[in-house]
Every structure is written in structure tokens, then in C-alpha cells.
Amino acid sequence: MGKGFFNVPVAVNEPVMSYAPGSAERKAVAEAYKSMFNSKVEVPLYINGEYVKTGNTRSMSPPHDHQHIVGEYHLAEKKHVEDAISTSLQARKAWSQMPWEQRAGIFLKAAELIAGPYRAKINAATMIAQSKTIHQAEIDASCEFIDFLRFNVQFMTDIYMEQPESTSDAWNRVEYRPLEGFTYAVTPFNFTAIAGNLPACMALMGNVVVWKPSDSQVFSAKVIMDVFEEAGVPAGVINVVFGDPEMITDTVLASPDFSGLHFTGSTHIFKELWKQIGNNIHNYKTYPKIVGETGGKDFIVAHKTADAKQVATAIARGAFEFQGQKCSAASRAYIPKGIWTDVKNYLIEDIKSFKMGSPEDMSNFITAVIHEGSFDKLATYIDGAKADSDAEIIAGGNYDKSKGYFIEPTVIVTTNPKYTTMATELFGPVMTIYVYEDDAFSETLKLVDETSDYALTGAIISKDRYAVEEATKALQNCAGNFYINDKPTGAVVGQQPFGGARGSGTNDKAGSAQNLLRWVSPRLIKETFVTPTDYRYPFLG
């Protein structure tokens, strides 16, 4: 690493380990997985630096083996949430005044703990809790999380360096104050990195946090808690509560000291939270900051000049990695008739080669979806496609939840560009394809823009630069992250800041300084060196 402002290490992206057969890292994760899978972990609340056991618990099971219990977690009551709030406000007195380089040191240490002694553990926990393959766990729980922690420190120093001009008689400076009050982080199941980053980035900027992880991610969230504690995050700065989301949220949003929401999850829930904050606006001491990244109906558009194998690979990876449960996962594609037969054959061939099962078997490409609710929803849409006259399933279409929540990677081809699975977010391994006439490219781009309420990610695949230019302009508003000749997934911190608009969120770009700016309240300080002693200006004569 090089040196940046105040000698802070310049952030670089964490290399992805291969986990090739016979490698040391593969062996380490296999051992960690076996140990954690066969242990029974207890996860209390974490309030004011202490573990709180309520006695009211819920069990945790892997999605790929839902009868196997790997532990239990404690559920908060209203009083515990109130304790978390009051504790955070008390901790704010010291934390908000801590020099920024001391805060930076804590989270840089957290990054190194994940890169080193916690790497196998946090990857194995993510494989168990969220049923990720080892590669998907590595690029998420290790690499992306490490990148967030390192790059956020660099972004923070970049922000602090942004100062106004001064003159010989006055010194102007901006103090990037933390928000007044406490913040609330609501995190999703699908990315361990996001679960860690949402509270961490707010805390880095001097804020205190009440964090509610997803119920489906508690097992790996416990490792994040352990890392933060070992890294030296002071008591009360990040408080963790589990349980009834409605009760927790109602309690948090009722507090006059609530000052910010950092959310990743469903569009419907985010809109409800926004409405609730609006209804409570007269109760707050300050206008709360609201940042949210929500759903997506992400697309791949192929031009008639596209390479069929490249298109098929983009679909196979973009739609089916992590069972289509990435916010950015491709779930609709528009393929020209002239290359469709080749794309279809390549795609079916790829899908037939997929192995599906437990992530413990590291040769598997597909594992289980997160829970029974997701499984049942996906099965309903698949059954609907089987029955509908304007849809045909050309791959997959089967499902089984006897042991785990397994949905076969499914490809639906429709003659209706507004077919339900072209527009509805499913969040699973289901791709719907519309085949268009080769000369209808411009009209198809209009369809892409108008079909979905979301605007998160999308991709154009073409060898024709004029077609790329046309798509880039026509699809300007329907993807916050737009990819040329690539799949629409895999944003890397510091390289592709992530976020979308429309129904996909506030587009505050996680993995950039723009996001961190949402968690400060700047104060301009002007210091005059020679203070005037006469009110009269020259124009008065």
C-alpha cells in the first residue's frame, strides 16, 4: 500500500483467493465450515459492549439443510431497543469527538482481521447462513467487506481534504460533523459485506448506530460483531438487536433523536419506512437522512452483432450466481432473433453442466434459496409459467424443499414483452427472455425502459459501437449501474460505486465518498483575523 493523507494507507482492492482443489485456503474454509456447521452457537443482542440474553430465542438453520440447527439467537423486547438507543446517545459524547484518525485505525484493523485470522470463519459462516458457494462467499464476506472498510477510510480523508478557499484576512474551514442523534442500519440477508458496511461506514464518520441485521443472516452477523469488538469499536457505538422488525423499527423511529436510516432490502419496506419517517417528522430534532438500496429487475440486452457465447455466459453468471439473489442479478433478457438459437443452445448447455447442492461441496455452482417464503414464491411463478400460453420453460422448472430450498435454474421464454416475470422482481434463479426481431433494436430499448419500476443494473452486449451508444443513451434512466459487454453484477468497491434510482433506491452509491457524505452534517467556520471596529462602508462617504 502507498501513503495518502496523514500517512493513511492508500486503499487497494483485496485479491480474490482461488480456492482451487488442494489449496491451503480451500482446506481452511472446509475445516471452518465443518466446525461451525456441527457446533451450536448462541447469538445474544449486543448493547453497550455487552452481550444481552433475553431468554426468548429462535433457531438458525442453513437454507440447504433446513432441519439442521446451527444455533439460536435472542430476540429483543422494546426495552432492549430503548436501551440500545440510550446507550448509543451516551456513547456519542465521546465517539463523535474522537479524532478521525483514531476511528480510521479501528476500521483498518477490522479489515486486516478479516483479511487474516477471520477470513475462513466469515466465509464459512456466510456459506452456512446464506448458502453461498465458496467463491461467492469470498468475493462478498471477505473481499468486498475488506474493500469497504479500507476504501471508506480513504474516502473519509478525501472528504476532509475538501475545504473552501481562504484569504489573507479570514480562514475558512469545513468541519464534517457526525449527525446529531443516532442512526439506524437495516441490513439484508444476501451480502455479509453490506451487513457490515452499513453500520460501519456511519460509525466511521463519527455516528452511533442501532443495527438490525436480517433474521436470515444472524449467523454470519455474529462474526461481524466479533470482528468489530476485537478491532476496538467502543461500547455503545454499534448496538445490535434482533427480533420483530416492526417493533424494533417503530421504537427507533419514534425517538426524537433519530437522525438517519441506512437501508438495504425490499422496495416496499423502504417506502413504508420513508412514509413512517415522514409521519413522524414533527417529532425529530433534525431532518433525518434517508439512504436506501432496494430491488431491481435487472436486464441484459443483446444486439444482433453480439457474440452468442458471450451473451449466454453473461446470462448464466448474471442470472444464476448465488441463485439470482443479488440485487443486481439479471432476471430479464432481450435477445435478437438472429442469434437466439445459438444463445439458447449455449445457455442450455451451461445450465446442464451446473451442479446443485450444499456449498460444503465446493464443486457446486448452485445452492439453495434463502428460506421457505422465497422458495414458495418462486415455485408459484414457475408453475404459472408452465400454465401460461405466452410462456415456455426451456431449462429448469423443477424445485424441491424436502431437505433444502432448492430451485433449479429456470429459463422462461415469453412472446409477451410485458409478461409478469419480465416486470416482477422474483429474487431467485429465474431468467425470462424475450426474443425480438433483429431490426427492432430501438423499439426494444424503449420496452426495456418502460417495463419495470426499477432502475438498478443493466447491460448491453454488442460489437457495434453505434448500438452501444444508442443503448447507453436510451437506457440512461433505467440503470444506476450500466455495463457494456459484461454481465450486470459484480460491482467492485472503488471501481463501480453501486446504486440505482426509480424503485431501486436513493442512488447514494455505496463504495464511494458520495455515500459517506450522507452521514455528516458540515459546519462552516470562518475566522476573521482583524475584526472591524466601524460599521461604516466606503459607499457612505
N, C-alpha and C positions, 0 to 999 in steps of 0.2 A: 504493500500500500504506500502511496505517496503521502504528502503532507498538505493539508489545507489550512483554512483559517484557524488561528490559535493552535496550530500544530495538530489539528484533528485529522485522523487518517482519512484520506480520500476514499470514498466508497467504491468498491468494485463488486460485481455480481459473483455470488458464491458458485463455484463449479459444481455441476451435477455429477454425482458418482454413478458409475455404470451398473453396479450390482450384477455384473456378469457372473455366470456359474463359476464357482471356485474362488471368487474374490473375497477379500477379508471383510469388506463392508456387507456383503450378502450374508456371510456367516454370522456377523454381529447382529444383524437385524433378525435373522432366523432364530437366534438364541433369545433375543429380547422378546420377540413375538411369543415364543413358546412359554417363556416365564410369565409374561403378563397375561396371556390367554388362560393359563392354568392357575392364576392367583385370583384372589378376591380382594379388590381394592375398595376402600371406603373413602368417599369424597365428601367432606363436610363443606359448609359455607366458609368463606374466608373474609373475616371482618376485623378491621383494625389490627391486622397482623396475626390474628388468632383463628384457629380452626374451630368452627362452631357446629356442634352436632345437635340437631333438633329432635331426633328420635323418629321423625316421620320420613321414611326413606322410600326410594324407588329403585328397582334393579336395573342393571345395564347389560345388554346383550349385543353381540355382533350382528349386523344385518345378514351376514352369510351363514349364521348359525344361531337363530333367534331363541332356541331353547337353552342355550348355554349362557350361564350368568357369569360375568367377569367382575361384578362388584355392585355396589349400591351408592347412591348419592342422597344427601339430605335435602329436604325441601324447606324453604324459608316460610316463615309466617310474616305477617305485616310488621310486627315489632322488629324482626331481623332486618327488613328493608329500611325501616326508620333508623335503626342503629347504623346501618351502612351509610346512610345519608349524613347523619350527625357526626359520625366518625370521619367521613371524608371532609366535611367542612372544618372540623378541628385540625385535621392533618394539613389542610390547605394553608394554614397560617405559616407553617414552616416551609412546606414544599414550594409554594408559589414564590418564596423569597430565596430559595436555594439557587446559587449561581448556575447558569445554564450548562457550564462545562461539567459540573458535578452530576447533573441529571443525565447528560450525554454519556458520562462514564458508566453509569448504571446500565443503560440500554446497549452500549457497545459490549459490555461484559455479557449481557444476556445473549447477544449474537454469537459470541465466542463459545459460550456454554452449549448452545445448540449445534454449532459447527463441530464441537468436540465431544465432550462426555455425554451430552444428552441426545446426540444425533440418532443413534439406533433406537433409543427409547421413544423419542417423539414420533419417529417414523412408524415403529411397531404399534404404538398407541393409535395412530391415525389409520393404519391398516385394520386394526381391530374395531375401532369405534365407527369409522365411516366406510369400511370395506373398500379401501383404496389399494390398488396394486402397489408394489414397492416403488416403481418408477413414479407413479402419481403421488405417493406419499413423500418421496424425496424432493420432487420439484415444488411441492406445497409446504409441508411441515418443516422441512429443513431449508431448502434454498430460498424460497420466496420469503419466508419468515425472517431469515437472516438478512436478506436484502432489504426488507422493510426497516429493520432495526438499524442497519448501517446507513442506508441512504437517508432515512429520516434525520439522522444527526447531521449529515451533510446539508440537507435541505434547510434544517433549522439554522445552521450557520450562514447559509446563503440569504435567508430571510433577515437575520440580524444585521448582515452587512448592507442591506438596502436602507440607506439613510438619505435624508434630504440635504440640499445644499446649505452651507452656512456662509456667513460674510465675516468681515473683519470685526464688526461690532456686535454680532449676535451668533450664538451657537445653537443650531437646530438639530435635534436628535429625536428618534422614534424609539420608544420603549414598547416592545411587543409583550404586553401583559397577558397572563392567562385570563380566562374568562372568570367573571365574578360569580361564585357559587360552585356547583358541582355539575359534572357531565354524566351522561348515561350512554353506555355502549350496549347495543343489542346485536349479537353476532350469530351467523348461520352455522349449519352443520357442515357445509361442503368444503370449507377451506380452513384448516388449522391456522394457516398464516393470517387469514382475515380475522379469525377469532382472537389472535394475539395482537394484531396490529391496531385494531380499532381502539381498544383501551390504551395501548402503549403509546400511540402517536399523540393522543391527547395528554397523557401524563408527561411525555417528553417536553411538551410545551408549557409545563407548569400547572396543568389542571389536575383535579382529583376526579376519580371515576367510580361509579357504580356499574358493574359489568354483569350482564345476564347472558351467559352462553346458551346456545341451543341445547335442549334436553338430549338431543341425539349426538352431542359432541362432548358431553361432560367428561368422558373417559380420557380423551386427549387434552381437554381443557385443564385437567388436573396437572398434566406435565407442564403446561404453560405456567400455571400458578407456581409450581415448584421452581421453574427457571427464574421467574421474576423475584421470588423470595431469595433464592441463592444469589442473584445478581445484586440484591441490595435495595429493591424498591421498598421505601419506608412504609411502616404500618399506616393503614388508612388511606394511602394514595390510590390503590386499586383494590376495591372491595368486590367480592364475587358472591352472587346469590343465584340460587336455582329455585325452580318451582313454578307455580301458577303465573304465567306471563301476564295475564290480565291484572291480577292483584299487584304484582311487582310494578308493572308499568303505571297503574293508577296511583300507587303510592309515590312513585318517583315524580310523576308529572303533576301531582298535587302540591309538591313542595314549592314555596316561593323562591327557593334558591336554585331551582333547576335552571341550567344555563345552556345546555347543548345536548343534542341527540346525534349519535353516530350509529347508523343502522345499516345492516345488510340483511336482506330477507325478501319476503314477498311484497309485491306491489300493493296488494290490498291492505296488508297490515301497516305498511308505511303510510298510506293515505289515511288510515284510521288514526295513527299516531299524530300525524300532521293536524288532522281535524281536532283531536283532543287537545293538542298544544294551543291551537287557535281558540278553542272554547275557554281555555284557562289563562289566556294572555293577560287579563287584567290582574291576575294574582302574582305574576312574576316580577321580580326586582329588575330584570333586564330582558330584552328580547332574546329568546333562545336561538342559538344557531342550530340549523337542521340540515344534516347531511345524510343522504341515503343512496344506496346502490341496490336496485331491486331486480325485477325479472327481465327476461329477454326472449324474443322469438327470432333467433339469430339465423342469418341466411348465408348461402353460397350461391352466387350467380356465375354460371359458366357461359362464356362467349363461344361462338361456333369455331373460333380458332384455338380454343383451349386444348391442351393435351389431355386425352381421356384418362390416362393413368394418373396424372396429377390430380384431376378432379375427383376420381374415385378415392385416392389416398386422402385428400382433404376431407371428404365426407366420412371415410372410415375412422380417421383420427378425430376430426372435429365434432362428429356426432356421437361417437361411442366410447371414447376415453372417459373413464370414471362414470360409465353408464349414462352419459348425457346429462350429468348433474352439475355441470359447471354453468354459471350464469351466462357464460359466453358460448356454450355449446351450440353447434349448428343443429337446427331442427327443421329447416325447410331449405329446399334447393330448387333452382331453376336451371334446367339443362336443355340445350338446343337439340332438336330432333336429329340433326346430322351426326352428332357424336354420342347420342344416347345409348345406342346398342353396345358400343364399346365401354362406355362408363358403367352401364348396367352389369355387363359381364365381369369386368374388373372388380366392381363393388361386391357382387355376389361371391366371387372367388375369395376376396379378402374376408368377408364375413364367415364363410365356411371354414376358414382357417383359424378363426378366433377360438380360443379355449376359454371356458367359463367355469368358475368355481371359487373356492376360497382364495383370498390373497396370500395365504400361507404358502400355497403352491405358486411359486414365482414365475411359472410358465403361463399362468392365466392372464389373459388380456381383459376379460370381462368378469366382474364380480356381481354383488347384489346391490339393489337399490336400498335406500336408507331405512325405510320402515314399511309397515303393512299399509298405511294410508296411501303412500306413494304407489306401492305395488297395485293396490286395488284400483286406483285412479287410472294408471297406465293400462291395466288389463281391460278396463271398461272402454277406453278409446280404441284399443286394438280390436276388441270384439265388435265395436261399432264399424271399424274399417272393413272387417270381414263381411259385414252385412250390407254395407252401402254399395250401391251400383256405380257410384263415381269414384270408387277407391279400390285398389288392388294391392295386396301384400305380396311382395316379390321375394322377401327374405325375412326370416324370423316368424314372429306372430305367436310364439308359444311362451308359456310362463308357468312357474311352479314355486309355491311358497311353503312346501312341506318341511323343508329344512332351513332354507334362507329365502330372501325375497328376490328371486331370480327372474328377470325378464330377458328373453332373447333379444339381441339387437334386431330391430324391426325396421324394414323399409316399406313405406306405403307410397304407391304411385297414384296420383289423382288426375282426373281430367278437369277438375274444378279448381281454379287457382285460389279460390276463397274457401276451399274445403276446411272443415273445422280444425284439423291438425296442421293446416298451413298458418292458422291465425292464433290458436290457443297454446299458451305455454304449458308443456307437459312435464318438463324436468325429468326426463328419463331417456332411455336408449331407443327413441323412436324418431326416425327421419322421414319426412314427407317430401316427395319430389313431384314437381310439375314440369312436364316436357312441353317446350314451346317451339313454334316454327322458327327456323333459322333467321328469317328476315324480320322477326318481331322483337328484336332486342330492345329497342327503345320503349315499345309498349310494355314489355316485360319489366323493365326498370320501374315504370310507373306502378305496375302491380306490386312490386317489392315494397315500394314506398308507402303504398296505401293499404296493404293487407293487415298490418299488425299495429297494435297500440304501443309497441315497444321500440326502442332505438338504442340498443346496446352494442352489438357487434355484427359485422357482416364482411363478406369477402367477394371480390371479383377475380375470376381466373380467365386470363386472355393473353394471347400473343400479340394482339392488335392494340397498339398504344392509343389510337383514337377511341377504341372501345373502352379502354381503361379510363381515359379522360372523361368520356361521356358518363360512364357509371359513377365515377368519383363525384361529378357534379350533380347528377340526377339523384344520387343516394346520400347527398350531403347531410340531410337531417334525420336519416333513419338508422344511423350507427355512430355512436360516440367513439368507437374503435373500429376503423375500417382497414381491411387487409387486402393488399394487391398480390395475387398469385401465391396465396397461402390460406391455410385454414383460419377461422375466426377466433381461435382460442390461443392461450399460451402467452398472455401479456407478461412481460418481464419488468420488474421494478427498475425505474431509472431509464428504461428504454421505451416502453409503451405504457405511459400513465393510463389508468383504466377507469372507465365510467361512461354512462350513456344518459340520454335525455328522454323526452316524452315519458312514457310509463316506466322507463328503466331507471329513473332516479334523478338526482340533482347534478350529476356530471361534475363532481368535485375532484375527480381524478386521483384516486389512491395511487400511491407510488410517485408523488410529485410534491413540490413545495406548495402548490395550489391548495392541496388538501390541508396541510398544516396551517395555512393562513386562516382557515376557518376556525381554528381553535385558539386564536389570540384576539385581543382587543387593543389595538395600537393606541398609544398615548404620545402625542407630540409634545416635546418640551423645548421651549425657546428660552435661552438665557441671554439677556442683554448685558453687555459688559459696562457700558456707560449709560446710566439711566437718565432720561431727560428731566430737566427741572423747570421747564417753561412750556405751558400748553400751547403757546402761540406758534403757528406755522408761518412760513415766509409770505404766503399769499395775503396775510392780514396786514402786511406793511409794517 
